Amino acid sequence: MDKFQTVLDQYLKHHSALSYGLVTLLTAGGERIFSTVVFACPCSTTWNLPYGLVFLLVPALALFLLGYMLSARTWRLLTGCCARGGSRGCGTRLRGALVFSHLSAAAALAPLTWVAVALLGGAFYECAASGSAFFARRLCNNTSECMKTLHQVPCNPGKKTDMQDLLKVLKAQSQVLGWILIAIVIIILLVSTAITRCMSPVSFMQLKFWKIYLDQEQQIFKTQATQHATELAKENVRCFFEGAQPKEYNTPSIKDWQQISSLYVFNPKGQYYSMLHKYVNRQEKNQSIRSLEGDAVIPVLGFVDSPGINTTAEL
């Protein structure tokens, strides 16, 4: 039992990194299955290019959109925006653009992994490039016979020495592009992380405390919400069958729920660790906490909007 608790504690401590690692592994594994089981280059001058590009880019697009769907922050931003008066919950255009850029960067992890692994494998690129007139002119040096048979290279790699050479060139190009993409992603990730941490309004240790607080707040909120919902449901069911009047339960209003559901903004005038924290410490009961002077979206604090909630199933 102690070992299980230790493993659980380590998971909760590093759940973000583990989640990204799991997504990367699943994406890489999915690409290998597609390239070996599903993918079959048609070896046609008409279909090679679109077929290869579809397998290279369409799954990446699907993973990119899935990244938006599985982010709790996306639904915090969108929920209620189209309702009457809901535009106030969407924040200003600049704030919305900043949040959207952060969401896009997080959602790009899986598709970039797919493209990089696919390029390292080479099958998709070989098929697409062999059906491109642009690549044909450069690989074949305008040799008519080579240009006519280039589309057959992915399907007949072992018949002729010149076809083997062309296949090696295409594979080398694909792998070079894959490693370049990996290097660019790592550099961008390192630079962006360094910049966001450098511009952080709070210290490193306070960030660690902040994440601990959010985990505890979410656990307690879920427990209290479950208890309150259970009691309310029991009372309503009891009154339905007994034909009695229900007891009065103090449930937050729609406005209260809207305020704590809005995206977190940092304000140096008050040290609040969540919108719930900010809501319960407001000076006046009727005061809105969603748009105050000095509020700003801080990239390093994006984790505040989705502590422990990363899938739509939990929303």
C-alpha positions in Angstrom: 0.0 0.0 0.0 2.9 2.4 0.8 4.5 1.6 -2.6 1.2 2.4 -4.3 0.8 5.7 -2.4 4.4 6.6 -3.4 3.7 5.9 -7.1 0.5 7.9 -6.9 2.2 10.9 -5.2 4.9 10.8 -7.9 2.2 10.8 -10.6 0.4 13.7 -9.1 3.6 15.6 -8.7 4.7 15.0 -12.4 1.3 14.5 -14.0 1.8 17.2 -16.6 5.2 15.9 -17.8 3.9 12.3 -17.8 0.8 13.4 -19.8 3.0 15.0 -22.4 5.2 12.0 -22.5 2.3 9.6 -22.9 0.8 11.7 -25.7 4.2 11.7 -27.5 4.6 7.9 -27.1 1.0 7.2 -28.3 1.5 9.5 -31.3 4.8 7.9 -32.3 3.3 4.4 -31.9 0.2 5.4 -33.9 2.5 6.7 -36.7 4.4 3.4 -36.9 1.1 1.4 -37.1 -0.2 3.6 -39.9 3.1 3.5 -41.9 3.4 -0.3 -41.6 -0.2 -1.6 -41.6 -2.4 1.0 -43.2 -0.2 3.0 -45.6 0.3 1.6 -49.1 1.7 4.0 -51.7 -0.3 3.7 -55.0 2.9 4.4 -57.1 0.9 6.6 -59.4 1.9 9.9 -60.9 -1.5 11.2 -60.1 -2.0 9.9 -56.6 1.5 9.6 -55.0 1.7 13.3 -53.9 -1.8 13.7 -52.5 -1.8 10.3 -50.9 1.5 10.9 -49.1 0.5 14.4 -48.0 -2.8 13.1 -46.6 -1.1 10.6 -44.4 1.6 13.1 -43.4 -0.6 16.1 -42.6 -4.3 15.1 -42.1 -3.6 13.0 -38.9 -1.5 15.9 -37.7 -4.4 18.3 -38.2 -6.8 15.8 -36.4 -4.4 15.7 -33.5 -4.1 19.4 -33.4 -7.9 19.9 -33.2 -8.1 17.1 -30.6 -5.6 19.0 -28.5 -8.1 21.9 -28.4 -10.9 19.5 -27.5 -9.1 17.9 -24.6 -8.1 21.2 -23.0 -10.2 22.4 -20.2 -9.0 25.9 -20.9 -10.7 25.9 -24.3 -14.1 25.2 -22.8 -13.5 27.8 -20.1 -12.9 30.3 -22.8 -15.8 29.3 -25.1 -18.6 28.3 -22.6 -21.3 30.9 -22.6 -19.6 33.2 -25.2 -22.4 32.8 -27.7 -25.2 33.3 -25.2 -26.9 36.6 -24.7 -24.5 38.9 -22.8 -21.9 36.1 -22.9 -19.3 38.2 -24.6 -18.3 39.7 -21.3 -17.1 36.2 -20.2 -14.9 35.9 -23.3 -12.6 38.7 -22.1 -11.1 41.4 -24.3 -9.9 40.6 -27.8 -6.2 40.9 -26.8 -6.8 38.6 -23.8 -8.6 36.1 -26.0 -5.8 36.2 -28.6 -3.2 35.5 -25.9 -5.1 32.6 -24.5 -5.7 31.2 -28.0 -2.0 31.4 -28.7 -1.2 29.5 -25.5 -3.8 26.9 -26.4 -2.4 26.5 -29.9 1.1 26.0 -28.6 0.0 23.3 -26.2 -2.2 21.6 -28.9 0.7 21.6 -31.4 2.8 19.0 -29.4 1.1 15.8 -30.7 0.9 16.9 -34.4 4.5 18.0 -34.5 5.4 14.7 -32.9 3.5 12.9 -35.7 5.1 14.8 -38.5 8.6 14.4 -37.0 8.3 10.7 -36.5 6.7 10.3 -39.9 9.6 12.1 -41.5 12.1 10.0 -39.7 10.4 6.9 -41.0 10.4 8.3 -44.5 7.5 6.3 -46.0 5.0 9.2 -46.4 7.6 11.6 -47.7 9.0 9.1 -50.2 5.6 8.5 -51.6 4.7 12.2 -51.8 8.0 13.4 -53.2 8.1 10.6 -55.9 4.8 11.9 -57.3 5.9 15.6 -57.4 7.1 17.1 -60.7 9.2 19.6 -58.7 11.2 16.8 -57.0 11.3 14.8 -60.2 13.2 17.5 -62.1 15.8 17.9 -59.3 16.3 14.2 -58.5 16.4 13.1 -62.1 18.4 16.1 -63.5 15.7 16.4 -66.2 16.3 12.8 -67.4 13.1 11.7 -69.1 13.4 8.0 -68.3 14.0 8.7 -64.7 11.2 11.2 -64.4 8.8 8.6 -66.0 9.7 5.9 -63.5 10.2 7.9 -60.4 6.7 7.3 -59.1 7.5 3.6 -59.0 10.4 4.0 -56.7 8.5 3.4 -53.4 7.0 0.1 -54.8 10.1 -1.3 -56.5 13.1 -0.4 -54.4 15.1 -3.6 -55.1 14.8 -4.1 -58.8 17.2 -1.5 -60.1 20.3 0.1 -58.6 19.3 3.6 -59.8 15.9 3.1 -58.0 17.6 2.1 -54.8 19.8 5.2 -55.1 16.8 7.5 -55.6 15.0 5.8 -52.6 18.0 6.4 -50.4 18.1 10.1 -51.4 14.4 10.5 -50.6 14.8 8.7 -47.3 17.8 10.8 -46.4 15.9 14.0 -47.3 13.0 12.9 -45.1 15.1 12.1 -42.1 17.1 15.3 -42.4 13.8 17.3 -42.4 12.6 15.2 -39.4 15.7 16.0 -37.3 15.5 19.7 -38.3 11.9 19.8 -37.2 12.8 18.2 -33.9 15.6 20.6 -33.3 13.4 23.6 -34.1 10.7 22.5 -31.8 13.1 21.9 -28.9 14.7 25.3 -29.5 11.4 27.1 -29.6 10.2 25.2 -26.5 13.3 26.1 -24.6 13.3 29.7 -25.6 9.6 30.2 -24.9 9.8 28.5 -21.5 12.8 30.6 -20.6 11.0 33.8 -21.6 7.8 33.0 -19.8 9.7 32.0 -16.6 11.8 35.1 -16.9 8.6 37.3 -17.1 6.9 35.4 -14.2 5.6 37.8 -11.6 6.1 35.2 -8.8 9.1 33.2 -7.7 10.0 29.6 -8.4 9.0 28.3 -5.0 5.7 30.3 -5.0 4.8 28.6 -8.3 5.4 25.2 -6.7 3.2 26.2 -3.7 0.6 27.6 -6.2 0.3 24.2 -8.0 -0.1 22.4 -4.6 -2.8 24.8 -3.6 -4.7 24.3 -6.9 -4.5 20.5 -6.5 -5.9 20.7 -3.0 -8.6 23.2 -4.0 -9.8 21.0 -6.9 -10.0 17.9 -4.6 -11.9 19.7 -1.9 -14.2 21.4 -4.4 -15.0 18.1 -6.0 -15.7 16.6 -2.6 -17.9 19.5 -1.4 -19.7 19.7 -4.8 -20.5 16.0 -4.7 -21.8 16.2 -1.2 -23.9 19.3 -1.9 -25.3 17.8 -5.1 -26.1 14.6 -3.4 -28.0 16.3 -0.5 -29.9 18.5 -3.0 -30.8 15.5 -5.2 -32.0 13.5 -2.1 -34.2 16.3 -0.9 -35.8 16.9 -4.4 -36.5 13.2 -4.8 -37.9 12.9 -1.3 -40.2 15.8 -1.9 -41.3 14.4 -5.2 -42.5 11.1 -3.7 -43.8 12.6 -0.5 -45.5 15.6 -2.1 -43.8 17.9 0.4 -42.1 21.3 0.1 -38.3 21.1 -0.2 -35.9 22.7 2.4 -34.1 25.8 1.3 -30.6 25.1 0.1 -28.0 27.8 -0.4 -26.8 27.2 -4.0 -24.6 29.6 -5.9 -26.4 31.7 -8.5 -25.7 31.7 -12.2 -23.6 34.8 -11.9 -21.5 33.2 -9.1 -20.8 30.2 -11.3 -19.9 32.4 -14.3 -17.4 34.4 -12.2 -15.5 31.4 -10.9 -15.6 29.8 -14.3 -13.9 32.6 -16.2 -10.3 32.5 -17.2 -7.7 33.4 -14.6 -6.0 36.8 -14.8 -3.2 38.0 -12.6 -3.5 41.2 -10.7 -0.5 42.5 -8.7 -2.9 44.3 -6.3 -4.2 41.0 -4.9 -2.5 37.6 -4.4 -5.1 35.2 -5.5 -4.4 31.6 -6.6 -7.6 30.9 -8.5 -10.8 32.6 -9.6 -12.5 30.9 -6.6 -10.0 32.4 -4.3 -10.5 35.8 -5.9 -14.3 35.5 -5.7 -14.5 34.7 -2.0 -12.1 37.5 -1.2 -13.9 40.2 -3.1 -14.6 43.4 -1.2 -18.3 43.7 -2.2 -20.8 40.9 -2.8 -22.0 42.4 -6.0 -18.5 43.2 -7.3 -17.5 41.5 -10.6 -14.1 39.8 -10.5 -13.8 39.1 -14.2 -12.5 42.5 -15.4 -10.6 44.7 -12.9 -8.0 47.4 -13.5 -4.5 45.9 -13.7 -5.7 42.4 -14.8 -3.3 40.6 -17.2 -2.9 37.2 -18.8 0.5 35.7 -17.7 1.7 32.8 -19.9 3.5 31.0 -17.0 0.2 31.0 -15.0 -1.8 29.2 -17.7 -1.9 26.1 -15.5 -4.4 27.9 -13.1 -7.3 27.3 -15.5 -6.9 23.5 -15.7 -5.4 22.0 -12.6 -6.0 18.3 -12.7 -8.7 18.8 -15.4 -7.3 17.9 -18.9 -10.1 16.1 -20.6 -13.6 16.9 -21.6 -14.9 13.8 -19.8 -14.0 15.5 -16.5 -15.8 18.8 -17.4 
